[in-house]
Amino acid sequence: MNTLNAAAIRMALAAQDRTQRLAAGLRERGDRGSGVVETIIIVAGFAGLAFAVYLAVSSKVHGWINKIPGATGP
């Protein structure tokens, strides 16, 4: 009977250890996604900023071109 109890306890402890290792692995993987999301947010922010700068500079350049005599064509 002692052998059977020891085997059952070992199996239960092995299952518990395996469960804890899987849970730890999942917790470690959870941090990877947050880095990706943060990177996407940063890239989108810089893209929006670049677009705003483009619009501001583009209107200025078109204004300068329109001031040049004969810039509209023959």
N, C-alpha and C positions, 0 to 999 in steps of 0.2 A: 504494500500500500504506500509506503514511503517513496518508493521509486516512481509510482504513478503520480503522486502529489508533486514530487520534484520535477518530473517531466512537464506536468501541467503548468507549474509556476514558471519554468523556463520558457515555455511556449508563450505564456501570457506576457512575460517580460520582453521577449523578442518582438512580439507584436506591438507592444507599447513603444519600444525603442524605434521600431520601423515607422510607426505613426509620427513620433516626435521628429524623426529625421525628415520625413516628407513635409511636415508642417514647417520646419525650419527652411527647407528648400523653397517652398512656396513663398515664405515671407521674404527671402532674399531676392526672389524674382520680382516681387511687387515693386521694388525700387527702380527697376529698369524702365518700366512704363512711365513713371513720373519724369524721368530725364528726357524721354522722347517728347512728352507733352510740353515740357518747358522749352525744349529746343524749337518745337513747332511754333509756340507762342512768340518766342524771340524772333524767329525768322519772319513770321507774319508781321510783327511790329516793325522790323527794319524794312520790309517790303512796302508797308504803308507809308513809312517815313520817306523812303526813296521816291515813292509816287508823288507825295506832297511837294518834295523838293523839285521834282521834274515839272510839275504843274507851275510852280512859282517861277522857275528859271525859263521855262518854255514861253510863258506869257511875256516875260521881260525881253527875251531874244526876239520874239515876233514884233514887239513894240519897237525895238531898235531897227529891225529890218524895214518896218513900214516907214520909218523916218528917213531912210536913204532915198534920195531922188531917183526915180526910175526903177525902184525895186519891184513894182507891181507888174512890170512887163512892158513890151513895146507899145 
